[in-house]
Amino acid sequence: MDIGQKNMNYIRKALIAIMSLSLVSSLAADESIADKVKITDEPLDRSLNGGVVSYAESLEAIRGAVVNIASTRVLNTSGQMPSDPFWRFFGEGQLPRQREIQGQGSGVIVSEDGYILTNNHVVEDASEVTISFQDGRVMDAKVVGTDPQTDLAVLKVESAENLPYATLANSDQVEVGDVVFAIGNPLGVGQTVTMGIVSAKGRDDLGMIDDGFENFIQTDASINQGNSGGALVDARGRLIGINTLILTDGRSSGNIGIGFAIPTVLAHNVMVSLVEEGSVSRGFLGVGIQPLNSDLVEAMGLSDTKGALVNSVVPGSPADESGLKVGDVVVKIIDEEVQSASDLRLKIAAKSPGSSVELTVYRDDKYFKTDVVLGKRPQNGQAFMDGPSPRELLEGIQAEPLSDELRERFRISEEVESGIVITSVSPDSPYARQLVPGMVIEKIKDETVYTVSDAQKLLESRSKVALFVYVEGFYRYMALEIE
C-alpha cells in the first residue's frame, strides 16, 4: 500500500469517527436522565474467594468519579445570644445579622454530563456549591433538587467535559459479607479509600431521618465526617450506595465501625424524580400500621412475624376504598413479601401515585387479594403509614394509635406493643389530673385497644372504667370516671 492510499484510509477513518461522535452527541441531547444513568443487573462474581492482593485496578475508575463538595450557607444570627463565642470578635453595636457557614462533604458523578449524587445535609440551604474534581478542576454546581426524606440531593455542573462517572450496580443483589469500599474526603484530609464488608441490609428503623424513608446498607468500612455523600462500592468498583451517616457510642463523633449508606436502587429512583419532575412523588395507602410480635402471631394464627398489622384506616383513603380494615395483616405487595411494617411503608412510598398494586391480606384465618389504586402522599406526611392525625378521645384529650414517631417522641419502651397514646391534654379538661401526654392506654376493661375509635366505643355509656396504662416507664391499672 503506498503512502497516499494509507493517508486516505486514515482520513476516511477520522471522518467516520467524527460522524459517530456527532451522532452520539445528538442522541445524548435527547436522552432522559433515566437513559443517561442506568443500573446494571450484572451480578457480582463471588466464586473467586481468596488470592486477591490488590483492588487498585478495580477502584481506579470510581476514584475519579468521587468529588469533594464545598457549600456555603448564610446563617441568620440576629437572634443569637451575646454569650455565643462568635460575638467576642465584635464590639457593642457592631453585631452582624448574618454570617456565612462553610460545609464540606463528598459526592459521586453518575453521568458524563455532570450529574452528581450526594446527601441533602451536605448542601441543605446552601447559597453556593463548589465541586473539586480529582484532576484538579474546580467548578460551581447548581442544586437540581433535594429530598430530605431520604437525605439525597442531585447536583449538576454545566459545561463539563470528559468527566469520569460511576457505574451503578443493583444494590438489591448485595449480600451480607460482600467486600465493600467507602470513598470520600473524611475530615478534609483528601480522598481516602477504606475497606470493610456489608454488615447488614435493609436497616429501616434507625429513626435518624425525621418522617423519612430509611433503607440503609450497613458497613464497617470506615466512614467519618466529610465522607457524607461519598461512594460505597463493591469489589468491582461499582457504586452500590451513597454514604450517609454513622452510629457512635455517644462519647465521640468518630467511626466505631457502624456506618450506613443509601442503596443505589433507592437513590436512582429519587434522582430520576428530582431531575424529571423537580420533586419526589410517593404512593399513599392511608393506613396506620404496627409490627407483629410472637404474641400477636400466636393469637392471630399466623406462621411468622412477617407482614404489617393495620391498626387504623384513614376514612376516604385508598385503603378505605379497597376494603382494608383494622386488624388486617398485609403480607404481600404485588409478588413481594412484606418483611415488616417499615418494609410496607417503604414499598408503598416507592410506588407512583395513581399506580394500582395488588395486596395480599390475612383476615379471619384466611388470605385474600385486593387491588388498591394509590394516592399521592401528603407532603407533611400526615395520614400515611405512621397513623392519622390526633383525634379527641375525651373532652380535652387528644390521642393517636401507637407509632414509631410517638414512641420516639415520648420515649415509650419497646415492651409496649400496642395501644393509643395521649398526645395532648387541655389544662381545663376534666381528665387533666389523671391523663397526661405520653401515657399509653393499652387496655380498657381488659380489652386491647388499637385505635381511638376502639377506645371511644369501650368508653361509651360507662360512668367508671378500668384502664391498663403505661406511663413514665411503668404499667399500672387506674380507674377513670367518665363525665
Number of C-alpha atoms within 10 A of each C-alpha: 5 6 8 8 10 11 11 11 12 10 12 12 12 12 12 11 12 12 12 12 12 12 11 11 12 11 10 13 8 9 12 12 17 15 11 13 20 15 18 12 12 9 10 16 9 8 6 7 7 6 6 7 6 8 12 10 10 15 19 11 16 23 22 18 24 28 28 25 28 20 22 18 17 14 12 12 14 11 7 12 10 11 8 8 8 13 15 11 8 10 8 8 6 9 16 11 11 11 13 14 11 13 17 21 26 31 32 31 28 25 20 17 19 21 26 28 25 28 26 22 19 25 26 19 14 19 13 16 22 17 22 17 18 16 9 7 9 14 15 16 21 16 20 18 21 25 21 17 14 21 24 26 26 28 24 21 20 12 8 12 10 8 17 21 23 25 22 21 26 21 23 14 11 20 15 13 12 15 18 26 28 28 32 32 27 22 13 15 9 13 20 16 18 14 18 16 18 22 20 17 19 15 16 19 15 10 13 12 13 12 16 16 23 26 21 24 28 24 29 22 25 22 33 21 19 25 28 29 35 33 35 32 27 24 18 17 24 25 28 29 28 31 32 29 23 22 15 14 10 7 6 8 12 15 18 16 17 18 24 28 27 28 26 22 16 20 20 20 13 23 29 19 18 21 20 13 11 14 16 22 20 23 23 27 27 28 27 27 32 26 21 20 12 12 11 15 14 12 8 15 13 17 9 12 19 21 27 26 24 23 25 30 26 20 13 10 19 21 23 17 15 15 11 23 16 17 17 19 27 27 24 20 19 15 11 12 16 24 16 21 25 24 23 23 24 21 15 20 22 18 18 18 18 14 12 14 16 14 22 21 20 21 15 9 8 9 13 10 14 15 17 20 19 23 21 19 22 13 9 8 14 14 22 25 28 25 27 21 13 17 16 17 17 18 15 15 22 19 26 27 29 27 23 19 14 19 16 12 11 17 12 22 14 10 6 15 17 22 27 27 30 25 21 19 21 14 11 10 13 17 19 16 10 11 19 18 17 21 23 29 27 23 21 22 13 10 13 16 20 27 25 24 16 17 22 14 9 16 20 10 8 11 10 12 15 15 19 20 21 21 19 13 10 8 15 9 14 13 13 16 14 15 10
